[in-house]
Amino acid sequence: MSLLDLRDLSVTRGAVPVLSRISLAVAAGEFVGLVGPNGAGKTTLLRAALGLVAHEGYASLSALPGMARARQAAFLPQTREVAWPVSVAALVGLGRVPHGRKMQAQDHQAVDHALHRMDLAEFRARNVLELSGGELARALIARVLAQETPLLLADEPVAGLDPAHQIRTMQVFRDLADQGRGVVASVHDLGLAARHCTRLVVLSGGRVVADGAPMQVLDDATLATVFGIRAFRAQSDGPVLMPLSVLP
Ligand SMILES: Nc1ncnc2c1ncn2[C@@H]1O[C@H](COP(=O)(O)OP(=O)(O)OP(=O)(O)O)[C@@H](O)[C@H]1O
């Protein structure tokens, strides 16, 4: 069964087509990495899939009423601004709002679990306005984890995290997929994407230009034509891909 179904999804900004007839289904058990150069349409695709951007075509989530959609899919936006001086635990607890009741034991458990997964247990009482950029990014990821939805959509979740927390976050997402949930995340680091995702979708110029197993998708031709780079490949406890140089 698909957790997300997009059919002929198109978005136009002004007179400019930003997404052109994207068809994509995401099943339980998949961790889909959305990769592509700056401006390829990754953010627009995630937002249109959620119905946050006017679009043509069909997006299964956008057809749902707000609260039902928030119980089906959690969304981590690219911007990480928090305006209120609340505790980390209170921020993460906002992930429980779609479950629509006063916080109960299972809600507190979900918050604790999310804090632990993002290595934030010691920060739970800290004012979010006093976190570093990476700590705040992790707190916002914890919030979407606490939402405990079948599907998680994340826009550049590992940007700004240190290497250990990048790997840990990608592993958390992979674990969610392995446990039968679905994750779609835009990722610029092709090495992390190749290593942790079960599937990569390559966007370029608002179109899907490749879709499949990570190391097959990131072949020399795609790296050259879409990203303008060449890369080193190896195997070491899984696939290794290291961008090496920009092609002339
Ligand atoms: N409100 C807007 N008005 C006009 N053009 C827009 C608007 N929002 C986005 N675009 C354009 O749509 C295209 C896709 O933008 P989008 O943010 O989806 O790309 P992206 O793949 O997420 O890029 P990045 O990797 O830089 O975050 C870009 O060319 C961008 O300039």
The ligand as a MOL file (V3000), in Angstrom:
LIG
                    3D

  0  0  0     0  0            999 V3000
M  V30 BEGIN CTAB
M  V30 COUNTS 31 33 0 0 0
M  V30 BEGIN ATOM
M  V30 1 N 7.7580 31.7060 -4.8370 0
M  V30 2 C 8.5130 31.4720 -5.9370 0
M  V30 3 N 8.4300 32.2590 -7.0260 0
M  V30 4 C 9.1550 32.0030 -8.1230 0
M  V30 5 N 10.0100 30.9850 -8.2370 0
M  V30 6 C 10.1300 30.1670 -7.1860 0
M  V30 7 C 9.3930 30.3510 -5.9780 0
M  V30 8 N 9.7260 29.3700 -5.1260 0
M  V30 9 C 10.6370 28.6140 -5.7490 0
M  V30 10 N 10.8860 29.0930 -6.9820 0
M  V30 11 C 11.8140 28.5360 -7.9650 0
M  V30 12 O 11.4360 27.1820 -8.1260 0
M  V30 13 C 12.5920 26.3920 -8.3590 0
M  V30 14 C 12.6050 25.2190 -7.4070 0
M  V30 15 O 12.7970 25.6980 -6.0790 0
M  V30 16 P 12.9400 24.6900 -4.8710 0
M  V30 17 O 13.0710 25.5180 -3.6180 0
M  V30 18 O 11.8550 23.7060 -4.9330 0
M  V30 19 O 14.3180 23.9750 -5.2200 0
M  V30 20 P 15.2060 22.9770 -4.3780 0
M  V30 21 O 15.4920 21.7960 -5.2530 0
M  V30 22 O 14.5790 22.7030 -3.0730 0
M  V30 23 O 16.5320 23.8250 -4.1990 0
M  V30 24 P 17.6590 23.8950 -3.0370 0
M  V30 25 O 18.4950 22.6770 -3.1860 0
M  V30 26 O 18.4020 25.1380 -3.4380 0
M  V30 27 O 16.9780 24.0280 -1.7020 0
M  V30 28 C 13.8030 27.3230 -8.2130 0
M  V30 29 O 14.2680 27.6940 -9.4780 0
M  V30 30 C 13.2500 28.5240 -7.4550 0
M  V30 31 O 13.9450 29.6910 -7.8150 0
M  V30 END ATOM
M  V30 BEGIN BOND
M  V30 1 1 1 2
M  V30 2 1 2 3
M  V30 3 2 2 7
M  V30 4 2 3 4
M  V30 5 1 4 5
M  V30 6 2 5 6
M  V30 7 1 6 7
M  V30 8 1 6 10
M  V30 9 1 7 8
M  V30 10 2 8 9
M  V30 11 1 9 10
M  V30 12 1 10 11
M  V30 13 1 11 12
M  V30 14 1 11 30
M  V30 15 1 12 13
M  V30 16 1 13 14
M  V30 17 1 13 28
M  V30 18 1 14 15
M  V30 19 1 15 16
M  V30 20 2 16 17
M  V30 21 1 16 18
M  V30 22 1 16 19
M  V30 23 1 19 20
M  V30 24 2 20 21
M  V30 25 1 20 22
M  V30 26 1 20 23
M  V30 27 1 23 24
M  V30 28 2 24 25
M  V30 29 1 24 26
M  V30 30 1 24 27
M  V30 31 1 28 29
M  V30 32 1 28 30
M  V30 33 1 30 31
M  V30 END BOND
M  V30 END CTAB
M  END
